[in-house]
Amino acid sequence: QVQLVESGGGLVQAGGSLRLSCAASGIIRNIMTMGWYRQAPGKQRELVASVTSGRTPNYADSVKGRFTASRDNAKNTVSLQMNSLKPEDTAVYYCNFVGFGINYWGKGTLVTVSS
């Protein structure tokens, strides 16, 4: 059973940085898109960033210029560098791998940004 495992979450002050990483526990083939989503308390899960093979990364307007997503196809990992963090970035962050016949989610990592 393949699992995605996120790491790198934690508590940071506003203006600070964190780097999230996501790795698969097993072999996954045909991954088209690796993405990061987040869900804040009382809100719906939303797309933060996605990286599709052969395309430039896509970002939510709220994080453009502050977050950078990158993927390593050889290692099947995806990272999210988060800079200039704001209290409104506080959420559980989930990674997601999507491809032909696959759709995997991690269990999430909590990011808390204090003001």
Sequence and secondary structure as in RCSB ss.txt:
>XXXX:A:sequence
QVQLVESGGGLVQAGGSLRLSCAASGIIRNIMTMGWYRQAPGKQRELVASVTSGRTPNYADSVKGRFTASRDNAK
NTVSLQMNSLKPEDTAVYYCNFVGFGINYWGKGTLVTVSS
>XXXX:A:secstr
   EEEE  EEEETT  EEEEEEESS    EEEEEEEEE TTS  EEEEEEETTS  EE TTTTTTEEEEEETTT
TEEEEEE S  GGG EEEEEEEEETTEEEEB  EEEEEE 
